Every structure is written in C-alpha cells, then in structure tokens.
Amino acid sequence: MTKIGIIIGSTRPGRNGEAVGRWVHDLAVKRGDADYDLVDLKDQDLPHLDEPLAAASGVYNHPHTKSWSETIAGYDGFVFVTPEYNRGMPGVLKTAIDFLYAEWNDKAAGVVGYGVSGGVRAAEQLQQVLGQLKVATVQAHVELSLHTDFENFTVFKPLTHQEDQVNAMLDQVLSWSRALSAVRV
C-alpha cells in the first residue's frame, strides 16, 4: 500500500502545527486509501546540519541522520504542514529537508500552509526547495488563515470547506505518488 508521511514542520512551543497535522492525519486515515503516518519534527533529533559531507553523497555519519534517512526513505509521498514565519518556512523544516537528498527524490508532496496569509509564501518557498530535490509538488494545496480558521489565532477551528481542500490535495498526492513509484524502481 502507498505510504504517505504527514510532516509537522514546526517545533515552536505553543505551535498550531500539531493541531493542524493531527487534523490532516485524521482526515487522511478516514479515507482508507493509503497508509498515513504523522511525522513530527519535534520528535526528531536533528541539530543544525552537522554531517561532514553533502547530503547528495548519501554518506551519513551520525545516528540522527541515519534514523531520519530511514524514516523518509520509507515513504512514497508527503504532506508538509508548515506555518509561515516572516514570509517563509521555518528553519527547522528547511534543515530537516536539507539533511537528505536521495530519500526525497521521485516522490510527490502536498502542502498545508497556515498563517496570517494562509501560509502561501511558506508553501511557495517549500515548493521551490522540493523541486530541487526532484519532489513533484501537487497543484492542490490548503491555505489556513489565522483570521478565519483559528479562534484567537491559537485554537484550530477550520472552516468546513477546508476538509474538501485536504481531500483534493490528498487525491493528487496519492495519484502522483503511485505514478512516481515506477520511476523509483
């Protein structure tokens, strides 16, 4: 069965990402069309880039990098849940992506962004980075506004149409993940 990792891309205390990630995961699991796992960067032991060789070499010296490599290599596609901080994605998400190279290649990804402007600039930045890693980002995406999808900017209460947006994105992530499996053989 196709395996999709839903990556929570923030580790900030009091973050909204955990609630958003769990919501996406719950919606995905109800579909029954793939195996969906929640991957929380808060649970990873990733310092700022500390490998002596570039990720493209595929040579990893540290246990945390080897563990992260095994985690990511096991997925056919991803959903990235990212806040927008200062018009971009969080540094911790960029670092987690930069630790690896081949493990990301020829897979599909969708983006769920959240922030004052729905996380659109973080999503755009993330899509550029993923493109360099040969990740096919899908057209459908989810934009969650702190003004309308959160109460007092902190309590996650998505508008009802957002569920349709998540399902549209997951449809595309699944179809692209399955199509790209032939390339990864």
mmCIF file of the C-alpha atoms, coordinates in Angstrom:
data_MODEL
# 
_entry.id   MODEL 
# 
loop_
_atom_site.group_PDB 
_atom_site.id 
_atom_site.type_symbol 
_atom_site.label_atom_id 
_atom_site.label_alt_id 
_atom_site.label_comp_id 
_atom_site.label_asym_id 
_atom_site.label_entity_id 
_atom_site.label_seq_id 
_atom_site.pdbx_PDB_ins_code 
_atom_site.Cartn_x 
_atom_site.Cartn_y 
_atom_site.Cartn_z 
_atom_site.occupancy 
_atom_site.B_iso_or_equiv 
_atom_site.pdbx_formal_charge 
_atom_site.auth_seq_id 
_atom_site.auth_comp_id 
_atom_site.auth_asym_id 
_atom_site.auth_atom_id 
_atom_site.pdbx_PDB_model_num 
ATOM 1   C CA . MET A 1 1   ? 0.000   0.000  0.000   1.00 0.00 ? 1   MET A CA 1 
ATOM 2   C CA . THR A 1 2   ? 1.152   3.561  -0.672  1.00 0.00 ? 2   THR A CA 1 
ATOM 3   C CA . LYS A 1 3   ? 2.760   5.221  2.369   1.00 0.00 ? 3   LYS A CA 1 
ATOM 4   C CA . ILE A 1 4   ? 2.362   8.942  2.959   1.00 0.00 ? 4   ILE A CA 1 
ATOM 5   C CA . GLY A 1 5   ? 4.196   10.854 5.669   1.00 0.00 ? 5   GLY A CA 1 
ATOM 6   C CA . ILE A 1 6   ? 2.452   13.910 7.075   1.00 0.00 ? 6   ILE A CA 1 
ATOM 7   C CA . ILE A 1 7   ? 5.306   16.090 8.327   1.00 0.00 ? 7   ILE A CA 1 
ATOM 8   C CA . ILE A 1 8   ? 4.666   18.695 11.021  1.00 0.00 ? 8   ILE A CA 1 
ATOM 9   C CA . GLY A 1 9   ? 7.196   21.376 10.091  1.00 0.00 ? 9   GLY A CA 1 
ATOM 10  C CA . SER A 1 10  ? 7.376   23.444 13.280  1.00 0.00 ? 10  SER A CA 1 
ATOM 11  C CA . THR A 1 11  ? 8.844   22.729 16.684  1.00 0.00 ? 11  THR A CA 1 
ATOM 12  C CA . ARG A 1 12  ? 7.979   26.074 18.285  1.00 0.00 ? 12  ARG A CA 1 
ATOM 13  C CA . PRO A 1 13  ? 6.416   25.859 21.778  1.00 0.00 ? 13  PRO A CA 1 
ATOM 14  C CA . GLY A 1 14  ? 2.689   26.598 21.593  1.00 0.00 ? 14  GLY A CA 1 
ATOM 15  C CA . ARG A 1 15  ? 2.682   25.883 17.857  1.00 0.00 ? 15  ARG A CA 1 
ATOM 16  C CA . ASN A 1 16  ? -0.507  25.458 15.851  1.00 0.00 ? 16  ASN A CA 1 
ATOM 17  C CA . GLY A 1 17  ? 1.118   22.846 13.624  1.00 0.00 ? 17  GLY A CA 1 
ATOM 18  C CA . GLU A 1 18  ? 0.422   19.896 15.865  1.00 0.00 ? 18  GLU A CA 1 
ATOM 19  C CA . ALA A 1 19  ? -3.353  20.505 15.813  1.00 0.00 ? 19  ALA A CA 1 
ATOM 20  C CA . VAL A 1 20  ? -3.284  21.058 12.045  1.00 0.00 ? 20  VAL A CA 1 
ATOM 21  C CA . GLY A 1 21  ? -1.156  17.968 11.445  1.00 0.00 ? 21  GLY A CA 1 
ATOM 22  C CA . ARG A 1 22  ? -3.414  15.761 13.555  1.00 0.00 ? 22  ARG A CA 1 
ATOM 23  C CA . TRP A 1 23  ? -6.485  17.110 11.723  1.00 0.00 ? 23  TRP A CA 1 
ATOM 24  C CA . VAL A 1 24  ? -4.925  16.319 8.331   1.00 0.00 ? 24  VAL A CA 1 
ATOM 25  C CA . HIS A 1 25  ? -3.900  12.878 9.581   1.00 0.00 ? 25  HIS A CA 1 
ATOM 26  C CA . ASP A 1 26  ? -7.389  12.115 10.931  1.00 0.00 ? 26  ASP A CA 1 
ATOM 27  C CA . LEU A 1 27  ? -8.991  13.133 7.630   1.00 0.00 ? 27  LEU A CA 1 
ATOM 28  C CA . ALA A 1 28  ? -6.467  11.086 5.657   1.00 0.00 ? 28  ALA A CA 1 
ATOM 29  C CA . VAL A 1 29  ? -6.869  7.920  7.725   1.00 0.00 ? 29  VAL A CA 1 
ATOM 30  C CA . LYS A 1 30  ? -10.662 8.029  7.253   1.00 0.00 ? 30  LYS A CA 1 
ATOM 31  C CA . ARG A 1 31  ? -10.109 7.684  3.506   1.00 0.00 ? 31  ARG A CA 1 
ATOM 32  C CA . GLY A 1 32  ? -8.613  4.192  3.833   1.00 0.00 ? 32  GLY A CA 1 
ATOM 33  C CA . ASP A 1 33  ? -6.732  4.544  0.536   1.00 0.00 ? 33  ASP A CA 1 
ATOM 34  C CA . ALA A 1 34  ? -3.133  4.584  1.849   1.00 0.00 ? 34  ALA A CA 1 
ATOM 35  C CA . ASP A 1 35  ? -1.059  4.247  4.992   1.00 0.00 ? 35  ASP A CA 1 
ATOM 36  C CA . TYR A 1 36  ? -0.704  7.682  6.593   1.00 0.00 ? 36  TYR A CA 1 
ATOM 37  C CA . ASP A 1 37  ? 1.794   8.441  9.348   1.00 0.00 ? 37  ASP A CA 1 
ATOM 38  C CA . LEU A 1 38  ? 2.284   11.614 11.336  1.00 0.00 ? 38  LEU A CA 1 
ATOM 39  C CA . VAL A 1 39  ? 5.954   12.629 11.386  1.00 0.00 ? 39  VAL A CA 1 
ATOM 40  C CA . ASP A 1 40  ? 6.607   15.369 13.918  1.00 0.00 ? 40  ASP A CA 1 
ATOM 41  C CA . LEU A 1 41  ? 9.928   17.183 13.572  1.00 0.00 ? 41  LEU A CA 1 
ATOM 42  C CA . LYS A 1 42  ? 9.735   17.819 17.309  1.00 0.00 ? 42  LYS A CA 1 
ATOM 43  C CA . ASP A 1 43  ? 10.347  14.081 17.810  1.00 0.00 ? 43  ASP A CA 1 
ATOM 44  C CA . GLN A 1 44  ? 13.423  14.008 15.570  1.00 0.00 ? 44  GLN A CA 1 
ATOM 45  C CA . ASP A 1 45  ? 16.882  14.586 16.972  1.00 0.00 ? 45  ASP A CA 1 
ATOM 46  C CA . LEU A 1 46  ? 18.154  16.828 14.190  1.00 0.00 ? 46  LEU A CA 1 
ATOM 47  C CA . PRO A 1 47  ? 20.637  19.572 15.075  1.00 0.00 ? 47  PRO A CA 1 
ATOM 48  C CA . HIS A 1 48  ? 21.589  22.164 12.510  1.00 0.00 ? 48  HIS A CA 1 
ATOM 49  C CA . LEU A 1 49  ? 23.391  20.467 9.627   1.00 0.00 ? 49  LEU A CA 1 
ATOM 50  C CA . ASP A 1 50  ? 26.312  18.587 11.149  1.00 0.00 ? 50  ASP A CA 1 
ATOM 51  C CA . GLU A 1 51  ? 27.232  15.962 8.541   1.00 0.00 ? 51  GLU A CA 1 
ATOM 52  C CA . PRO A 1 52  ? 30.733  16.454 7.108   1.00 0.00 ? 52  PRO A CA 1 
ATOM 53  C CA . LEU A 1 53  ? 29.660  15.527 3.566   1.00 0.00 ? 53  LEU A CA 1 
ATOM 54  C CA . ALA A 1 54  ? 26.852  16.965 1.474   1.00 0.00 ? 54  ALA A CA 1 
ATOM 55  C CA . ALA A 1 55  ? 23.537  15.083 1.594   1.00 0.00 ? 55  ALA A CA 1 
ATOM 56  C CA . ALA A 1 56  ? 23.843  14.264 -2.119  1.00 0.00 ? 56  ALA A CA 1 
ATOM 57  C CA . SER A 1 57  ? 26.767  11.970 -1.236  1.00 0.00 ? 57  SER A CA 1 
ATOM 58  C CA . GLY A 1 58  ? 24.417  9.663  0.670   1.00 0.00 ? 58  GLY A CA 1 
ATOM 59  C CA . VAL A 1 59  ? 27.133  9.137  3.287   1.00 0.00 ? 59  VAL A CA 1 
ATOM 60  C CA . TYR A 1 60  ? 25.794  9.768  6.773   1.00 0.00 ? 60  TYR A CA 1 
ATOM 61  C CA . ASN A 1 61  ? 27.952  9.563  9.895   1.00 0.00 ? 61  ASN A CA 1 
ATOM 62  C CA . HIS A 1 62  ? 25.543  10.476 12.681  1.00 0.00 ? 62  HIS A CA 1 
ATOM 63  C CA . PRO A 1 63  ? 22.831  8.217  14.129  1.00 0.00 ? 63  PRO A CA 1 
ATOM 64  C CA . HIS A 1 64  ? 20.230  11.017 13.947  1.00 0.00 ? 64  HIS A CA 1 
ATOM 65  C CA . THR A 1 65  ? 20.820  11.392 10.204  1.00 0.00 ? 65  THR A CA 1 
ATOM 66  C CA . LYS A 1 66  ? 20.691  7.648  9.610   1.00 0.00 ? 66  LYS A CA 1 
ATOM 67  C CA . SER A 1 67  ? 17.413  7.423  11.534  1.00 0.00 ? 67  SER A CA 1 
ATOM 68  C CA . TRP A 1 68  ? 15.938  10.376 9.612   1.00 0.00 ? 68  TRP A CA 1 
ATOM 69  C CA . SER A 1 69  ? 17.068  8.785  6.340   1.00 0.00 ? 69  SER A CA 1 
ATOM 70  C CA . GLU A 1 70  ? 15.311  5.520  7.184   1.00 0.00 ? 70  GLU A CA 1 
ATOM 71  C CA . THR A 1 71  ? 12.146  7.383  8.139   1.00 0.00 ? 71  THR A CA 1 
ATOM 72  C CA . ILE A 1 72  ? 11.926  9.428  4.941   1.00 0.00 ? 72  ILE A CA 1 
ATOM 73  C CA . ALA A 1 73  ? 13.080  6.631  2.614   1.00 0.00 ? 73  ALA A CA 1 
ATOM 74  C CA . GLY A 1 74  ? 10.088  4.542  3.701   1.00 0.00 ? 74  GLY A CA 1 
ATOM 75  C CA . TYR A 1 75  ? 7.505   6.932  2.238   1.00 0.00 ? 75  TYR A CA 1 
ATOM 76  C CA . ASP A 1 76  ? 6.096   7.212  -1.273  1.00 0.00 ? 76  ASP A CA 1 
ATOM 77  C CA . GLY A 1 77  ? 4.889   10.777 -0.748  1.00 0.00 ? 77  GLY A CA 1 
ATOM 78  C CA . PHE A 1 78  ? 4.427   13.537 1.771   1.00 0.00 ? 78  PHE A CA 1 
ATOM 79  C CA . VAL A 1 79  ? 2.148   16.214 3.083   1.00 0.00 ? 79  VAL A CA 1 
ATOM 80  C CA . PHE A 1 80  ? 4.063   19.102 4.631   1.00 0.00 ? 80  PHE A CA 1 
ATOM 81  C CA . VAL A 1 81  ? 2.258   21.094 7.319   1.00 0.00 ? 81  VAL A CA 1 
ATOM 82  C CA . THR A 1 82  ? 4.062   24.407 7.539   1.00 0.00 ? 82  THR A CA 1 
ATOM 83  C CA . PRO A 1 83  ? 3.496   27.724 9.220   1.00 0.00 ? 83  PRO A CA 1 
ATOM 84  C CA . GLU A 1 84  ? 4.649   30.933 7.598   1.00 0.00 ? 84  GLU A CA 1 
ATOM 85  C CA . TYR A 1 85  ? 7.270   32.751 9.635   1.00 0.00 ? 85  TYR A CA 1 
ATOM 86  C CA . ASN A 1 86  ? 8.444   36.083 8.223   1.00 0.00 ? 86  ASN A CA 1 
ATOM 87  C CA . ARG A 1 87  ? 7.284   35.202 4.703   1.00 0.00 ? 87  ARG A CA 1 
ATOM 88  C CA . GLY A 1 88  ? 8.987   31.797 4.672   1.00 0.00 ? 88  GLY A CA 1 
ATOM 89  C CA . MET A 1 89  ? 9.038   28.296 6.055   1.00 0.00 ? 89  MET A CA 1 
ATOM 90  C CA . PRO A 1 90  ? 10.553  27.578 9.477   1.00 0.00 ? 90  PRO A CA 1 
ATOM 91  C CA . GLY A 1 91  ? 14.285  26.979 9.606   1.00 0.00 ? 91  GLY A CA 1 
ATOM 92  C CA . VAL A 1 92  ? 13.766  23.622 11.323  1.00 0.00 ? 92  VAL A CA 1 
ATOM 93  C CA . LEU A 1 93  ? 11.787  22.366 8.315   1.00 0.00 ? 93  LEU A CA 1 
ATOM 94  C CA . LYS A 1 94  ? 14.426  23.561 5.853   1.00 0.00 ? 94  LYS A CA 1 
ATOM 95  C CA . THR A 1 95  ? 17.143  21.915 7.940   1.00 0.00 ? 95  THR A CA 1 
ATOM 96  C CA . ALA A 1 96  ? 15.232  18.612 8.107   1.00 0.00 ? 96  ALA A CA 1 
ATOM 97  C CA . ILE A 1 97  ? 14.828  18.641 4.332   1.00 0.00 ? 97  ILE A CA 1 
ATOM 98  C CA . ASP A 1 98  ? 18.488  19.566 3.744   1.00 0.00 ? 98  ASP A CA 1 
ATOM 99  C CA . PHE A 1 99  ? 19.786  16.659 5.826   1.00 0.00 ? 99  PHE A CA 1 
ATOM 100 C CA . LEU A 1 100 ? 18.844  14.269 2.994   1.00 0.00 ? 100 LEU A CA 1 
ATOM 101 C CA . TYR A 1 101 ? 18.799  14.115 -0.786  1.00 0.00 ? 101 TYR A CA 1 
ATOM 102 C CA . ALA A 1 102 ? 18.079  10.789 -2.495  1.00 0.00 ? 102 ALA A CA 1 
ATOM 103 C CA . GLU A 1 103 ? 15.441  9.865  0.085   1.00 0.00 ? 103 GLU A CA 1 
ATOM 104 C CA . TRP A 1 104 ? 13.237  12.684 -1.247  1.00 0.00 ? 104 TRP A CA 1 
ATOM 105 C CA . ASN A 1 105 ? 13.782  12.028 -4.967  1.00 0.00 ? 105 ASN A CA 1 
ATOM 106 C CA . ASP A 1 106 ? 10.955  10.995 -7.277  1.00 0.00 ? 106 ASP A CA 1 
ATOM 107 C CA . LYS A 1 107 ? 8.206   11.305 -4.715  1.00 0.00 ? 107 LYS A CA 1 
ATOM 108 C CA . ALA A 1 108 ? 5.149   13.554 -4.518  1.00 0.00 ? 108 ALA A CA 1 
ATOM 109 C CA . ALA A 1 109 ? 4.187   16.159 -1.950  1.00 0.00 ? 109 ALA A CA 1 
ATOM 110 C CA . GLY A 1 110 ? 1.313   18.388 -0.973  1.00 0.00 ? 110 GLY A CA 1 
ATOM 111 C CA . VAL A 1 111 ? 1.438   21.416 1.276   1.00 0.00 ? 111 VAL A CA 1 
ATOM 112 C CA . VAL A 1 112 ? -0.853  22.594 4.059   1.00 0.00 ? 112 VAL A CA 1 
ATOM 113 C CA . GLY A 1 113 ? 0.154   26.118 4.986   1.00 0.00 ? 113 GLY A CA 1 
ATOM 114 C CA . TYR A 1 114 ? -1.101  28.273 7.804   1.00 0.00 ? 114 TYR A CA 1 
ATOM 115 C CA . GLY A 1 115 ? -0.513  31.823 8.893   1.00 0.00 ? 115 GLY A CA 1 
ATOM 116 C CA . VAL A 1 116 ? -1.856  35.343 8.621   1.00 0.00 ? 116 VAL A CA 1 
ATOM 117 C CA . SER A 1 117 ? -1.980  34.981 4.819   1.00 0.00 ? 117 SER A CA 1 
ATOM 118 C CA . GLY A 1 118 ? -2.721  31.252 4.778   1.00 0.00 ? 118 GLY A CA 1 
ATOM 119 C CA . GLY A 1 119 ? 0.940   30.273 4.653   1.00 0.00 ? 119 GLY A CA 1 
ATOM 120 C CA . VAL A 1 120 ? 1.130   30.860 0.890   1.00 0.00 ? 120 VAL A CA 1 
ATOM 121 C CA . ARG A 1 121 ? 4.656   32.287 0.838   1.00 0.00 ? 121 ARG A CA 1 
ATOM 122 C CA . ALA A 1 122 ? 5.982   29.470 3.007   1.00 0.00 ? 122 ALA A CA 1 
ATOM 123 C CA . ALA A 1 123 ? 4.298   26.996 0.655   1.00 0.00 ? 123 ALA A CA 1 
ATOM 124 C CA . GLU A 1 124 ? 5.832   28.661 -2.397  1.00 0.00 ? 124 GLU A CA 1 
ATOM 125 C CA . GLN A 1 125 ? 9.281   28.621 -0.821  1.00 0.00 ? 125 GLN A CA 1 
ATOM 126 C CA . LEU A 1 126 ? 8.858   24.989 0.190   1.00 0.00 ? 126 LEU A CA 1 
ATOM 127 C CA . GLN A 1 127 ? 7.778   24.031 -3.337  1.00 0.00 ? 127 GLN A CA 1 
ATOM 128 C CA . GLN A 1 128 ? 10.928  25.616 -4.795  1.00 0.00 ? 128 GLN A CA 1 
ATOM 129 C CA . VAL A 1 129 ? 13.151  23.677 -2.397  1.00 0.00 ? 129 VAL A CA 1 
ATOM 130 C CA . LEU A 1 130 ? 11.314  20.405 -3.038  1.00 0.00 ? 130 LEU A CA 1 
ATOM 131 C CA . GLY A 1 131 ? 11.615  20.902 -6.793  1.00 0.00 ? 131 GLY A CA 1 
ATOM 132 C CA . GLN A 1 132 ? 15.397  20.953 -6.448  1.00 0.00 ? 132 GLN A CA 1 
ATOM 133 C CA . LEU A 1 133 ? 15.146  17.573 -4.702  1.00 0.00 ? 133 LEU A CA 1 
ATOM 134 C CA . LYS A 1 134 ? 13.077  16.059 -7.530  1.00 0.00 ? 134 LYS A CA 1 
ATOM 135 C CA . VAL A 1 135 ? 9.878   16.073 -5.481  1.00 0.00 ? 135 VAL A CA 1 
ATOM 136 C CA . ALA A 1 136 ? 6.733   16.628 -7.548  1.00 0.00 ? 136 ALA A CA 1 
ATOM 137 C CA . THR A 1 137 ? 4.556   19.075 -5.655  1.00 0.00 ? 137 THR A CA 1 
ATOM 138 C CA . VAL A 1 138 ? 0.876   18.869 -6.480  1.00 0.00 ? 138 VAL A CA 1 
ATOM 139 C CA . GLN A 1 139 ? -1.311  21.758 -7.601  1.00 0.00 ? 139 GLN A CA 1 
ATOM 140 C CA . ALA A 1 140 ? -3.974  21.411 -4.908  1.00 0.00 ? 140 ALA A CA 1 
ATOM 141 C CA . HIS A 1 141 ? -2.972  22.892 -1.572  1.00 0.00 ? 141 HIS A CA 1 
ATOM 142 C CA . VAL A 1 142 ? -4.538  24.030 1.673   1.00 0.00 ? 142 VAL A CA 1 
ATOM 143 C CA . GLU A 1 143 ? -4.332  27.605 2.969   1.00 0.00 ? 143 GLU A CA 1 
ATOM 144 C CA . LEU A 1 144 ? -5.377  28.037 6.596   1.00 0.00 ? 144 LEU A CA 1 
ATOM 145 C CA . SER A 1 145 ? -5.781  31.601 7.807   1.00 0.00 ? 145 SER A CA 1 
ATOM 146 C CA . LEU A 1 146 ? -5.099  32.557 11.396  1.00 0.00 ? 146 LEU A CA 1 
ATOM 147 C CA . HIS A 1 147 ? -8.002  35.010 10.992  1.00 0.00 ? 147 HIS A CA 1 
ATOM 148 C CA . THR A 1 148 ? -10.688 32.543 9.890   1.00 0.00 ? 148 THR A CA 1 
ATOM 149 C CA . ASP A 1 149 ? -9.503  29.011 10.705  1.00 0.00 ? 149 ASP A CA 1 
ATOM 150 C CA . PHE A 1 150 ? -8.281  29.694 14.242  1.00 0.00 ? 150 PHE A CA 1 
ATOM 151 C CA . GLU A 1 151 ? -10.066 31.184 17.216  1.00 0.00 ? 151 GLU A CA 1 
ATOM 152 C CA . ASN A 1 152 ? -7.951  33.916 18.823  1.00 0.00 ? 152 ASN A CA 1 
ATOM 153 C CA . PHE A 1 153 ? -5.151  32.891 16.427  1.00 0.00 ? 153 PHE A CA 1 
ATOM 154 C CA . THR A 1 154 ? -4.444  29.793 18.539  1.00 0.00 ? 154 THR A CA 1 
ATOM 155 C CA . VAL A 1 155 ? -7.393  27.385 18.722  1.00 0.00 ? 155 VAL A CA 1 
ATOM 156 C CA . PHE A 1 156 ? -7.699  25.478 15.457  1.00 0.00 ? 156 PHE A CA 1 
ATOM 157 C CA . LYS A 1 157 ? -11.257 25.523 14.110  1.00 0.00 ? 157 LYS A CA 1 
ATOM 158 C CA . PRO A 1 158 ? -11.066 25.093 10.335  1.00 0.00 ? 158 PRO A CA 1 
ATOM 159 C CA . LEU A 1 159 ? -13.855 26.331 8.142   1.00 0.00 ? 159 LEU A CA 1 
ATOM 160 C CA . THR A 1 160 ? -15.911 23.477 6.696   1.00 0.00 ? 160 THR A CA 1 
ATOM 161 C CA . HIS A 1 161 ? -14.641 23.903 3.117   1.00 0.00 ? 161 HIS A CA 1 
ATOM 162 C CA . GLN A 1 162 ? -11.085 23.164 4.244   1.00 0.00 ? 162 GLN A CA 1 
ATOM 163 C CA . GLU A 1 163 ? -11.857 19.448 4.525   1.00 0.00 ? 163 GLU A CA 1 
ATOM 164 C CA . ASP A 1 164 ? -12.632 19.388 0.779   1.00 0.00 ? 164 ASP A CA 1 
ATOM 165 C CA . GLN A 1 165 ? -9.314  21.145 0.124   1.00 0.00 ? 165 GLN A CA 1 
ATOM 166 C CA . VAL A 1 166 ? -7.427  18.498 2.117   1.00 0.00 ? 166 VAL A CA 1 
ATOM 167 C CA . ASN A 1 167 ? -9.139  15.679 0.241   1.00 0.00 ? 167 ASN A CA 1 
ATOM 168 C CA . ALA A 1 168 ? -8.421  17.272 -3.147  1.00 0.00 ? 168 ALA A CA 1 
ATOM 169 C CA . MET A 1 169 ? -4.754  17.614 -2.207  1.00 0.00 ? 169 MET A CA 1 
ATOM 170 C CA . LEU A 1 170 ? -4.573  14.029 -0.926  1.00 0.00 ? 170 LEU A CA 1 
ATOM 171 C CA . ASP A 1 171 ? -6.147  12.759 -4.167  1.00 0.00 ? 171 ASP A CA 1 
ATOM 172 C CA . GLN A 1 172 ? -3.344  14.399 -6.118  1.00 0.00 ? 172 GLN A CA 1 
ATOM 173 C CA . VAL A 1 173 ? -0.586  13.331 -3.720  1.00 0.00 ? 173 VAL A CA 1 
ATOM 174 C CA . LEU A 1 174 ? -1.757  9.723  -3.969  1.00 0.00 ? 174 LEU A CA 1 
ATOM 175 C CA . SER A 1 175 ? -2.035  9.655  -7.746  1.00 0.00 ? 175 SER A CA 1 
ATOM 176 C CA . TRP A 1 176 ? 1.387   11.252 -8.215  1.00 0.00 ? 176 TRP A CA 1 
ATOM 177 C CA . SER A 1 177 ? 2.988   9.053  -5.526  1.00 0.00 ? 177 SER A CA 1 
ATOM 178 C CA . ARG A 1 178 ? 1.699   5.950  -7.243  1.00 0.00 ? 178 ARG A CA 1 
ATOM 179 C CA . ALA A 1 179 ? 2.751   7.151  -10.687 1.00 0.00 ? 179 ALA A CA 1 
ATOM 180 C CA . LEU A 1 180 ? 6.253   8.003  -9.478  1.00 0.00 ? 180 LEU A CA 1 
ATOM 181 C CA . SER A 1 181 ? 6.725   4.580  -7.874  1.00 0.00 ? 181 SER A CA 1 
ATOM 182 C CA . ALA A 1 182 ? 7.691   3.269  -11.344 1.00 0.00 ? 182 ALA A CA 1 
ATOM 183 C CA . VAL A 1 183 ? 10.479  5.846  -11.530 1.00 0.00 ? 183 VAL A CA 1 
ATOM 184 C CA . ARG A 1 184 ? 11.873  4.833  -8.135  1.00 0.00 ? 184 ARG A CA 1 
ATOM 185 C CA . VAL A 1 185 ? 12.294  1.159  -9.058  1.00 0.00 ? 185 VAL A CA 1 
# 
